[in-house]
Amino acid sequence: MIQEEISKRNESFERYRERLTNFSSEFEIGLFLYLTRQIWMWVLAIAIICLSIGFLYIRYTPPIYESSALIQRTKQDNARRILNVKNPLKEEETLTSDVELLRSPLLMRHVVSSLPLKVRYFLEGKILTNEKYNGSIFRVHDFKLLNSSIVNIPIYTELIDSNKLQLTYSIEGQEYIFNSTIGEVFECEHFQGLIQVSNVARFRRQQTAGNFYFIATQEDELTSEFIKMLTVSIANSNANTIGLTFEHPNQVLTRDVLQSLIKTFDEFDSIKRTESSNRIVEFISAQKDSVAKKLKESELMLKNFKDTNHIRQVKGMTESYIKRIEEIESKLTKLDIDEKILLEISTIITDQPQNIDIYNVLPVLLGSEFESNLYTLISVLHKKMLQYEDLTTERTANHDQIKKMRSQIDIQIRLITEGIKSLLSKTITSKKGLQKKLNDVESNFYNLPEKELQYSRLDRIFSINDKYYTLLLEKQTEYALTRVGITSNTSVLRPPKIPNYKKSPSSKFVLILAILASIVISALITIVRYLSHNEITSLNEISKISNASVSILGLVPIYKNKIPVSQLIIDENPKSMIAESFRSIRTNLEFISKDTETKLIAITSTVSGEGKTFVTINLGGIIAFSDKKVIILDLDMRKPKIHLGFGIENDRGMSTLLIGKDTVSNCIKKSQLTGLDFITAGPIPPNPSELIINGEFDKIITELKQSYDIIIVDNPPVGLVTDGISIIRKADIPIYIFRANYSKKNYVQNLDRLMNENKIYKLSAILNGVDTNRNKYGYNYGYGYGYGYGYGQQYGNYYDESQSKKTSWRKKIFKKK
């Protein structure tokens, strides 16, 4: 038996330890919605603030407009198509190089200079400033800058008369003011010009809404500004299309910049190709003249030889030798041309090391056997020179990138020079070998007739010059046709237009963002409240935390009206919800104990303020309604309240009874309810704990059981003092009070400890102050009872019908639509 008792105690202790650490980690949607409802005014305020910020952002953020265009790069070679001529000017070009050219400062600088942006016009409002561009109501003509310090300085223009303007600007803190006549040239210290106003009356009306001003611009700064607003990308590499977009606060300017950029790009490409064609044709013409002169000389020598020696046709055994000699001399001639080409390229690179143009080198390279070797190196050098030019427009000569690019160019030039030297060395070596071979073949001719041999030599020189001259004529014709036939065509598939809608700020996006922000902020606040929520809000929580080890008697709805401390209220409206809740508790008490003996009910709580005395008084009142004789004992002698609930003096009571200075009958007081009596705490003693355990209390209870059916003891809170624990042990029905949204969750641990350490296993709990509206949000109280029992909607708000009127406007907000 002893062993079995010890085993039971160990099991009980283990269950106790488990309950102490078993807190629910599940997310409770009902509690979350309930906490959200409690801060619905904050949620509404956050939504209003976020939407207001969104509207202000949309209203006072400068709009950005975007214009776009789509171009296609196509090349038409009419000469090749009509005459089936190979295009000698065909170069390796990619869309990437076109994209880089389009976004380069070189083209944008031409765009800026082509548009009317030397002077920019603005209308300055209280918050926003709008650029008017060509829509300005006034224009400055013949503007001339006299001092660069005025650049980008706002020059405010105010109409002071029908034909008079006042110009005001400030430089380094010094203000300048002078007047100008409309349509007349003016001059001041920093600039001069002429101002025209298209509509004086409109100017006067608009200047009431803001201030007009204009600024003198600097081309380089404006170029840098516009490049940042430009986006160029390859739209479709297979279709050779390029997309362009430009963003700016002025709608018309976005279109004009793209139009000018496309036009400038096309013109620049055409000029570069025309220059290349012209240079090649000039080179061929110069070579043709030189060869023509040699051809005439060889033709004349051949004619004179024939006339002198009376030779018309050479036939004989020398034909085979002549054929061999012609082949060798043809190769020697080609090597001579290659040597000249190499020397020409070397001269170009040596004379212009800092500004090498591929279009000067291209004519020399065409047709040579080493064209493929040098063309790649020279093309790379040309690209690096273009990059170097772009960098020099944006950075100083001492910039690291400039120095690095200059070093790369020097290395490339050295590579080209070394390559030329190597090719030249090979060419000279080949010439020497062929010359030796030619000398060997010619030595065999010494035995031939001298005249036949001399004639063959002259005829051979003539044939070579004639072939070379004919070749140059063909090339000249091809390049001339190519210059006319090739067109670098930029097709505009989608021309830029004036945008009708702003790109940013997007009203829809900003409002959606504002709504999302309000939702997120509200959710975060609610989540923080949920995570930090440590109060008991329902009977479910008590049951869950205690692992259902605590009996639940019921709950008491929150009393929303302001009342005196612990007032007896069930007699005010017996059909109210709060009265029905106490009836439900009374019924549950009958289930707990069905015998007819006098019951001792001890009521306690963890701390003061949980409604212990309020429940004691009204529970006693509702039991008295059932024709039971009830007496309430105020044993909370440290902080007595029963006398306040009944509105009498606390001159004698339990403290005087426990010390034997008074009698029970003398201390019993009657309430306004029939069958409900009470004994107050009496004067506050210095040692209430000792008074309770001195044995007098048992005698008092024994005496009271002779006259009453129910004895209810209002004990002190056991979480603060241990005065009432001995009474709870003796009680037939011990009751523990929790208050919704006030009692902490760890108070249940105190109840658990009270039950296990003091072996009070029949302890029951009541949840006081429950908000009955919570079940509207999917979070009921657990063990909820139907209050009202058909007595009408007004009983749901206790006995004060005005309460429903006070909350009617909330119902309108939260009701389903």
MOHU-V8546 format. One record per backbone hydrogen bond with DSSP energy under -1.0 kcal/mol. CO is the residue of the C=O (numbers start at 0). NH is the residue of the N-H. If there is no record, write none. Layout:
co->(CO/CO)
nh->(NH/NH)
//
This chain:
co->(0/1/2/3/4/5/6/7/8/9/10/11/12/13/14/15/20/27/28/29/30/31/32/33/36/38/39/40/41/42/43/44/45/46/47/48/49/50/51/52/53/54/55/56/63/63/64/66/68/69/69/70/71/73/75/76/77/78/79/90/93/94/95/96/97/98/100/103/104/105/106/107/108/109/110/114/117/119/120/121/122/123/127/129/131/132/136/138/140/143/146/147/149/154/155/157/162/163/163/164/165/166/167/168/170/173/175/177/179/180/185/189/189/190/191/192/193/194/195/198/199/200/201/202/205/210/211/212/213/214/215/217/218/219/220/221/222/223/228/230/232/235/239/240/240/241/242/243/244/245/247/249/250/251/252/253/254/255/256/257/258/259/260/261/262/263/264/265/266/267/268/269/270/271/272/273/274/275/276/277/278/279/280/281/282/283/284/285/286/287/288/289/290/291/292/293/294/295/296/297/298/299/300/301/302/303/304/305/305/315/317/318/319/320/321/322/323/324/325/326/327/328/329/330/331/332/333/334/335/336/337/338/339/340/341/342/343/344/345/346/347/356/356/357/360/361/364/367/369/370/373/374/375/376/377/378/379/380/381/382/383/384/385/386/387/388/390/390/395/398/399/400/401/402/403/404/405/406/407/408/409/410/411/412/413/414/415/416/417/418/419/420/421/422/423/424/425/426/427/428/429/430/431/432/433/434/435/436/437/438/440/441/444/448/449/450/451/452/453/454/455/456/457/458/459/460/461/462/463/464/465/466/467/468/469/470/471/472/473/474/475/476/477/478/479/480/481/484/486/486/488/490/490/493/503/505/506/507/508/509/510/511/512/513/514/515/516/517/518/519/520/521/522/523/524/525/526/527/533/535/537/538/539/540/541/542/545/550/553/555/563/568/572/575/576/577/578/579/580/581/582/583/584/585/586/587/588/598/599/599/600/601/602/603/604/610/611/612/613/614/615/616/617/618/619/620/622/623/628/628/629/630/631/632/632/634/640/641/642/652/653/655/656/662/663/668/672/674/675/676/677/678/679/680/686/687/688/694/695/696/697/698/699/700/703/703/708/709/710/711/712/712/713/716/723/724/725/726/732/733/734/735/737/738/738/742/743/744/745/746/747/748/749/750/751/752/753/754/762/763/764/765/766/767/769/770/772/773/773/774/780/780/787/791/792/793/794/794/796/799/801/802/806/807/808/809/810)
nh->(4/5/6/7/8/9/10/11/12/13/14/15/16/17/18/19/22/31/32/33/34/35/36/37/39/42/43/44/45/46/47/48/49/50/51/52/53/54/55/56/57/58/59/60/502/503/247/245/243/492/493/241/490/488/486/80/81/82/83/92/97/98/99/100/101/102/103/107/108/109/110/111/112/113/114/116/216/214/131/212/129/210/124/122/134/135/197/195/193/191/149/150/152/213/167/165/181/159/160/179/157/177/155/175/173/170/168/166/164/183/192/145/146/187/143/185/140/182/138/202/203/204/205/206/208/123/156/121/154/119/151/221/222/223/224/225/226/227/246/244/242/240/72/234/235/70/232/68/230/66/64/253/254/255/256/257/258/259/260/261/262/263/264/265/266/267/268/269/270/271/272/273/274/275/276/277/278/279/280/281/282/283/284/285/286/287/288/289/290/291/292/293/294/295/296/297/298/299/300/301/302/303/304/305/306/307/308/309/310/318/321/322/323/324/325/326/327/328/329/330/331/332/333/334/335/336/337/338/339/340/341/342/343/344/345/346/347/348/349/350/351/359/360/361/364/365/367/370/373/374/377/378/379/380/381/382/383/384/385/386/387/388/389/390/391/392/393/394/398/402/403/404/405/406/407/408/409/410/411/412/413/414/415/416/417/418/419/420/421/422/423/424/425/426/427/428/429/430/431/432/433/434/435/436/437/438/439/440/441/442/443/444/447/452/453/454/455/456/457/458/459/460/461/462/463/464/465/466/467/468/469/470/471/472/473/474/475/476/477/478/479/480/481/482/483/484/485/77/75/488/73/71/492/69/63/509/510/511/512/513/514/515/516/517/518/519/520/521/522/523/524/525/526/527/528/529/530/531/744/740/541/542/543/544/545/547/548/764/766/769/566/571/575/579/580/581/582/583/584/585/586/587/588/589/590/591/592/710/731/732/712/734/714/736/717/614/615/616/617/618/619/620/621/622/623/624/625/626/708/709/676/711/678/634/713/636/644/645/647/656/657/660/659/666/667/677/675/629/670/631/668/633/653/654/690/691/692/698/699/700/701/702/703/704/706/707/598/630/600/632/602/714/634/720/727/728/729/730/601/763/603/765/767/741/742/535/746/747/749/750/751/752/753/754/755/756/757/759/550/735/552/737/555/739/557/773/775/776/778/777/538/539/790/794/795/796/576/797/799/802/805/806/810/811/812/813/814)
//
